[in-house]
């Protein structure tokens, strides 16, 4: 399978003697600056292109998978942020998830547009591709998110799933790289990181990721708007993740993947000007009753 070598931005303590149990990303003390009390370290890694490969990742085995699922929603209206189009896309994606992973209920709690390159359609609220290896939620943050969207809801399992799709045209650079969870040492590689963000951001912490040479990274070259990636931010049923986070006093745990570290990356073989990437990502609470 073809591969590309690219720097991926892992996290590390500021010094060899720095504590690594109090990492924080602070976006409120000195706006518009975002302050880190740890380092982002560019580490050259091999990322394998699955476009023509024999490997077919699955959500419960690697933490991510690709779907061929054309959308019927006007993508330019999505990019413009029209509320009716976003609501329609949420309904469409909820039906897709229910069919694909047999979920009983899907509740979306955010949507993020990202753009890279010159000459692309502009949405003033869009963000750049996020180039830091991370996981969107810790187990604590995931449970708090579930509680805030349905106090008293009874369920046997819940997940937080990220659904990532290119808009308008194929991704030409800054694709999304996914790390196979089976190559991750959850206890050693994942560092709880506090988020000091404005009040509208409900998540209070996520995971930064330390470099591990055993990590296996994958992507799909030129992902198209007719394709979407789904990957786990959290799965309450994951035995391995429960052990790593000290939550083992339950009898409903399964040998399934708990989460998926991910990052955008710069592909030196791709273009550096013009349209490079336009995408939308949505996170969803997924319940099984």
C-alpha angles and dihedrals in degrees: 000000000000117000138192127208114220139155112260117195111237126174130248139168117275090244137004089259097046118116114249098198097075104052114154139182108207119196098159108056098067111011133224087024119085111214125208125192090199135053132260107219123197107224122182109237137171114245115195120218111226095189093104099015131117093229115101109188118211128205096240094042105043102008096249144055141176125241130198099219119145113210123228093204121106100256095200088056088050090051090049088055097240106175094218091055093047090050090049091049090050091053091048093048093046090055090048093052093046089053096041103044100018094242118172098209134014123195119182119211105176146012126200128192118204130190134183129180140036125291095022120138107273128231110180092214095052121111135216122258109282109240103189126097105243148134117236098226141021117217089259092052092045093053091048090050092051091049092050092055098051120005109206095014110151117215138153096221139003136188138187108224127188116211112200123187135170115235131216097350142012120289109261099180142357092046122180116263119205125203118219104240090215088069093052125095096212095194095049106029103045119077121191107235123194116226116215097188134144116293094259089069104082097188111093099188144013137180125272114198130229118216116265119179089215093065113120115211128197140178141166117243115233096000107200133217088253089064132066136188121220121192139168125256091174141351119193090204097059110117094194094051091046091053092048092051096042095248103126102128093103135093098207098075122129135193094254133124115273104201147342126238110215144170142173114248139192114248108209089203092059130080122282097200136045124029109348108159139355115173146157126214127188129187120214137190106227118198131195115196 
